[in-house]
Amino acid sequence: MSNADGLGTLGIMPPAQLAHEIRRFRELAPGRPLAVNLLVPFLRRAHVRVCVEGDVDAVVLFFGFAAQAVAALRNAGIMVLHQVGEVTEARKAVADGADGLIAQGTEAGGHLRAVYPLRTALPRILSVAEGRPVLAAGGVSDAEGVRELMDAGADAAVAGTRFLLTEECHAHPLYQARVLGARTTLQTELFGFGWPARHRVVPNAATDRWCASHPAGPRAVLAVNNRTPRLGSAVPLGALRTMAVLQHPRAPLFGPGPALRGMPERVVDATALYAGQGAGQIRSVVPAAVAVRQLAGLAPTP
């Protein structure tokens, strides 16, 4: 993505693996910018150290606050962006020293802090950004959507699902196929063991079974999930992959780990198929460079 003039971004992973991926990125895209997403519930000091030692260009924090991490990263010359879902969070991120904000709308795939659709959230968050750049995330899938957000005041757009559906993504191919064929998405809390939170997914066998009466999921399952945040923050990130492989649609013990390449096909019906509301407008899996050009209006969208 960075080789195509986008901002290449690595997701959170165990610190040693993150260090390896940063080195690999530098080999594949020398001189290009690199960002790292750090989810605060799973953040360790080692993640900050790896980002500093790897001389990454930007870090995106999400789902919580970590003022000490912000200070350490900024002292190392790393730009800190904080993804927020509403005004109170935006003000807190600004107070912590974030260099910029990512305004999330409820259309976004994955975990949600948003409480309003993006077109409502964006102007509200812009109003408290104190001149900092504000990026917009939620349902962005094509050049027209990017232009609309820029016209509304955003400095840039974040398009997660479009890059889920690229050849370079490590998502399970069947997961990608389900998103391509999606006619709808579902906001639920079903896949919340260890990380109880709202998230937007494409329906699968697990949601069909457990979310028929209420999209969030059964009360008993949510009650269990709500008792597990400390467990989630204590378990090594690598364990999420193991848990994902062990999940089954008939057993309502679902963690946040997604279906990745190399996992058995059956996990696609027992894991969270994260995707935004713009998924239905995406028609093909393409190289990341093509996705960047499509979003920029420099290439036709098939």
C-alpha angles and dihedrals in degrees: 000000000000090000086059093053096263125115107265110218132194120207124228115282136151109309096245091051090046091054089051093050092049090054090047091050091053089054094049098040109024114190093009125122121263131195130188126209112220118190107211096218088061098033118130130185087245090063090058091046092051091050091050094045090045091052093226116184100226142007124205116208121199142174101022141009133273110176093177091054091049091053094047093049095046091047086057091053095255118141113236120210119184121204111217136178104204145009098274091055091045092054091049092050091050091049090051089057103256112171093217144356136235111212110213122204127201089252090073123112122233124025118000135215090158120112098178136045111268095254088059098039097048099065091043093053092043088057093062100035092096092220096313118136114266122205121196126227131181132086095352109154110142145027093266091058091049092051092050091053093047089050088052091057105270116141093212142349130244115211111185102164093048088059093042083064097057131105093244095056117107093218116127109269090234089052088054091048092052091052092048090053095042117130093179144010130219131220106215145146096217098111093055108113104135092003111049105195143120115271137175118232143162109255119258138163092291095054092041089056102040106027100049093103096038129006093225092059136248117325093235092054092047090049090055092046092050090059095055110067093104090050091051093051092048098047115090113254090239089065091067089072092051092049092049092055092050096050122108129190092236095054111067097214102112124166127195097257113120130221109271136188112282095032120115114272091242092071090071089074093047104043135067112276095203114203139144129238090261091068093097091062095056113091107180148020107249138171112280090245090059091048091054092050092048092051090048091051092244097116133037118259110235 
